[in-house]
Each structure stands twice: as structure tokens, then as C-alpha cells.
Amino acid sequence: MKFSTKEDIEASMEFVFDRCSDYKAFERAAMRRGVDVVRTSGEGPIAKGSSWEVEFEFRGKSRKAAIQITHADNPNSINIYFESGGIEGDCEIELVALSPNRTRMGIEFELKPRTLAARLMLQSMKLARQNLIKRFKTRVADFAEDIEEKAMGRA
């Protein structure tokens, strides 16, 4: 199952990359939602090999996930691999400079089942695909808007 969207952001490509790779902000946001996050690859900026272990509640059960940065090309792209239970996935964030202060952010997110139970879960998600796509695009648009607001406050 694949999701993708693009957003144009009124900010420099470097600024957008910094926001997309601000793992501490993402960790804080996850913790506010009750997710336990532990970085397993030490401190410092994200780079290829940076990894996290997360634990969260989903559909009444405690779940664990492993997340790893598989590619980080500052300021062009970030690739993230994750696995949880029988599902694995990839997320690619690609940035393209449209002008010195305008950036196109493309995000592609793909989920793949590794077990029969995961295949059944993804199949049920496909029934709600349009709703999930709409929610995904809305969240990415909100993130892009947040980056623009921070860029304007920074200038």
C-alpha cells in the first residue's frame, strides 16, 4: 500500500531539511501522544544508520517498532525504514529547490506485509484507502504549513 503527496513550502531547502530531520521534535511529539521512544544509535544529527525503538498502543495492544535512517543526503532527501510486527515500510522525503526561498517537498510512504495477519490488516486498510489518503495529505500539508510559519518567524 503506497501513499504519496507533494507540498510547496515558502522556505529555503536547507531550512525545510532541518525541520524534516529534527528528530528531537518528532520524539517529543510522539511522547506527547503516549509513545515510548528510545534512540538506539547515540546522539548527534541524523545520518545513515540512526535508529530508534518505539513502543505504542494500537487497537488495544502494545506494539513495538524499529525505525532506521537508510539514507540521508543533506539537504536533498531522507529515507526511513521501519518494521513493526509483520509490517515493514519505507518513507522517502525528497526536497527540490524551486527558488532560493521555495522548496517542493515530496513524501512517499509504502507499507508491505510480511505475515498473513499483516496482509489481512493492510487489506482492511485498503477498504478505507481514500479516507487514509485524505488524512495523510492533510497531515503533510499541516506539517508544511508549520515549516512555513517557523521560516517566517525566523526571518
ZAGURO-610802 format. One record per residue (C-alpha): x, z, y; residue number from 1; residue in three letters. Coordinates in pm, whole numbers, plus 50000, padded with zeros to 5 digits. Layout:
REM residues N
<rec <X; Z; Y>; NUM; "ALA">
...
REM end
This chain:
REM residues 155
<rec <50000; 50000; 50000>; 1; "MET">
<rec <50153; 49890; 50327>; 2; "LYS">
<rec <50079; 49976; 50690>; 3; "PHE">
<rec <50244; 49822; 50995>; 4; "SER">
<rec <50198; 49814; 51369>; 5; "THR">
<rec <50385; 49735; 51690>; 6; "LYS">
<rec <50374; 49902; 52029>; 7; "GLU">
<rec <50537; 49803; 52358>; 8; "ASP">
<rec <50684; 50101; 52541>; 9; "ILE">
<rec <50787; 50126; 52907>; 10; "GLU">
<rec <51126; 50285; 52836>; 11; "ALA">
<rec <51479; 50177; 52751>; 12; "SER">
<rec <51564; 50105; 52388>; 13; "MET">
<rec <51816; 50392; 52382>; 14; "GLU">
<rec <51556; 50638; 52511>; 15; "PHE">
<rec <51300; 50524; 52251>; 16; "VAL">
<rec <51560; 50553; 51973>; 17; "PHE">
<rec <51646; 50906; 52090>; 18; "ASP">
<rec <51278; 51004; 52068>; 19; "ARG">
<rec <51235; 50837; 51726>; 20; "CYS">
<rec <51541; 51019; 51592>; 21; "SER">
<rec <51463; 51360; 51746>; 22; "ASP">
<rec <51432; 51531; 51409>; 23; "TYR">
<rec <51411; 51880; 51565>; 24; "LYS">
<rec <51091; 51782; 51748>; 25; "ALA">
<rec <50946; 51640; 51425>; 26; "PHE">
<rec <51044; 51957; 51237>; 27; "GLU">
<rec <50870; 52175; 51500>; 28; "ARG">
<rec <50557; 51958; 51491>; 29; "ALA">
<rec <50542; 51982; 51111>; 30; "ALA">
<rec <50592; 52360; 51117>; 31; "MET">
<rec <50305; 52396; 51366>; 32; "ARG">
<rec <50086; 52228; 51104>; 33; "ARG">
<rec <50194; 52473; 50832>; 34; "GLY">
<rec <50462; 52258; 50667>; 35; "VAL">
<rec <50783; 52427; 50549>; 36; "ASP">
<rec <51080; 52209; 50650>; 37; "VAL">
<rec <51441; 52261; 50542>; 38; "VAL">
<rec <51719; 52023; 50639>; 39; "ARG">
<rec <51942; 51986; 50334>; 40; "THR">
<rec <52224; 51780; 50484>; 41; "SER">
<rec <52365; 52011; 50751>; 42; "GLY">
<rec <52335; 51992; 51126>; 43; "GLU">
<rec <52404; 51727; 51387>; 44; "GLY">
<rec <52237; 51400; 51478>; 45; "PRO">
<rec <52062; 51200; 51212>; 46; "ILE">
<rec <52269; 50949; 51022>; 47; "ALA">
<rec <52259; 50773; 50689>; 48; "LYS">
<rec <52228; 51045; 50426>; 49; "GLY">
<rec <52050; 51304; 50643>; 50; "SER">
<rec <51786; 51468; 50426>; 51; "SER">
<rec <51505; 51726; 50426>; 52; "TRP">
<rec <51295; 51912; 50172>; 53; "GLU">
<rec <50937; 51982; 50281>; 54; "VAL">
<rec <50656; 52181; 50125>; 55; "GLU">
<rec <50293; 52144; 50233>; 56; "PHE">
<rec <49932; 52185; 50124>; 57; "GLU">
<rec <49740; 51868; 50035>; 58; "PHE">
<rec <49397; 51864; 49874>; 59; "ARG">
<rec <49423; 52232; 49792>; 60; "GLY">
<rec <49758; 52211; 49614>; 61; "LYS">
<rec <50109; 52294; 49721>; 62; "SER">
<rec <50321; 51978; 49726>; 63; "ARG">
<rec <50691; 51913; 49776>; 64; "LYS">
<rec <50859; 51607; 49922>; 65; "ALA">
<rec <51215; 51489; 49968>; 66; "ALA">
<rec <51296; 51280; 50275>; 67; "ILE">
<rec <51620; 51093; 50337>; 68; "GLN">
<rec <51753; 50862; 50608>; 69; "ILE">
<rec <51873; 50550; 50424>; 70; "THR">
<rec <51980; 50354; 50732>; 71; "HIS">
<rec <52034; 50446; 51097>; 72; "ALA">
<rec <52157; 50175; 51333>; 73; "ASP">
<rec <52158; 50328; 51682>; 74; "ASN">
<rec <51964; 50200; 51886>; 75; "PRO">
<rec <51808; 49928; 51670>; 76; "ASN">
<rec <51648; 50078; 51360>; 77; "SER">
<rec <51593; 50373; 51128>; 78; "ILE">
<rec <51490; 50354; 50763>; 79; "ASN">
<rec <51346; 50657; 50587>; 80; "ILE">
<rec <51285; 50701; 50214>; 81; "TYR">
<rec <51059; 50974; 50078>; 82; "PHE">
<rec <50919; 51084; 49747>; 83; "GLU">
<rec <50656; 51338; 49656>; 84; "SER">
<rec <50513; 51382; 49310>; 85; "GLY">
<rec <50453; 51036; 49174>; 86; "GLY">
<rec <50460; 50857; 49508>; 87; "ILE">
<rec <50760; 50711; 49681>; 88; "GLU">
<rec <50772; 50532; 50009>; 89; "GLY">
<rec <50972; 50367; 50280>; 90; "ASP">
<rec <50930; 50379; 50654>; 91; "CYS">
<rec <51114; 50136; 50879>; 92; "GLU">
<rec <51127; 50181; 51254>; 93; "ILE">
<rec <51264; 49877; 51434>; 94; "GLU">
<rec <51328; 49856; 51808>; 95; "LEU">
<rec <51368; 49540; 52014>; 96; "VAL">
<rec <51460; 49539; 52384>; 97; "ALA">
<rec <51215; 49322; 52577>; 98; "LEU">
<rec <51383; 49409; 52908>; 99; "SER">
<rec <51612; 49691; 53025>; 100; "PRO">
<rec <51312; 49925; 53057>; 101; "ASN">
<rec <51070; 49786; 52800>; 102; "ARG">
<rec <51100; 49819; 52422>; 103; "THR">
<rec <50892; 49693; 52133>; 104; "ARG">
<rec <50869; 49949; 51853>; 105; "MET">
<rec <50762; 49818; 51513>; 106; "GLY">
<rec <50680; 50061; 51233>; 107; "ILE">
<rec <50625; 49957; 50873>; 108; "GLU">
<rec <50521; 50216; 50617>; 109; "PHE">
<rec <50488; 50143; 50245>; 110; "GLU">
<rec <50367; 50367; 49960>; 111; "LEU">
<rec <50439; 50292; 49594>; 112; "LYS">
<rec <50307; 50479; 49288>; 113; "PRO">
<rec <50546; 50590; 49011>; 114; "ARG">
<rec <50289; 50754; 48784>; 115; "THR">
<rec <49936; 50683; 48668>; 116; "LEU">
<rec <49797; 50974; 48874>; 117; "ALA">
<rec <49970; 50838; 49183>; 118; "ALA">
<rec <49835; 50491; 49111>; 119; "ARG">
<rec <49481; 50634; 49095>; 120; "LEU">
<rec <49532; 50821; 49422>; 121; "MET">
<rec <49658; 50510; 49600>; 122; "LEU">
<rec <49371; 50310; 49455>; 123; "GLN">
<rec <49123; 50557; 49606>; 124; "SER">
<rec <49310; 50531; 49937>; 125; "MET">
<rec <49265; 50153; 49929>; 126; "LYS">
<rec <48889; 50210; 49942>; 127; "LEU">
<rec <48940; 50380; 50279>; 128; "ALA">
<rec <49210; 50133; 50388>; 129; "ARG">
<rec <49052; 50023; 50717>; 130; "GLN">
<rec <49000; 50384; 50826>; 131; "ASN">
<rec <49359; 50471; 50730>; 132; "LEU">
<rec <49497; 50168; 50917>; 133; "ILE">
<rec <49298; 50265; 51226>; 134; "LYS">
<rec <49429; 50625; 51210>; 135; "ARG">
<rec <49786; 50504; 51155>; 136; "PHE">
<rec <49772; 50268; 51455>; 137; "LYS">
<rec <49615; 50539; 51672>; 138; "THR">
<rec <49891; 50789; 51584>; 139; "ARG">
<rec <50166; 50535; 51655>; 140; "VAL">
<rec <50000; 50443; 51987>; 141; "ALA">
<rec <49980; 50813; 52080>; 142; "ASP">
<rec <50349; 50855; 51992>; 143; "PHE">
<rec <50438; 50551; 52205>; 144; "ALA">
<rec <50234; 50690; 52496>; 145; "GLU">
<rec <50412; 51025; 52462>; 146; "ASP">
<rec <50751; 50849; 52476>; 147; "ILE">
<rec <50642; 50661; 52793>; 148; "GLU">
<rec <50532; 50985; 52959>; 149; "GLU">
<rec <50863; 51152; 52877>; 150; "LYS">
<rec <51054; 50848; 53006>; 151; "ALA">
<rec <50866; 50858; 53337>; 152; "MET">
<rec <50926; 51231; 53371>; 153; "GLY">
<rec <51293; 51175; 53302>; 154; "ARG">
<rec <51339; 50910; 53573>; 155; "ALA">
REM end
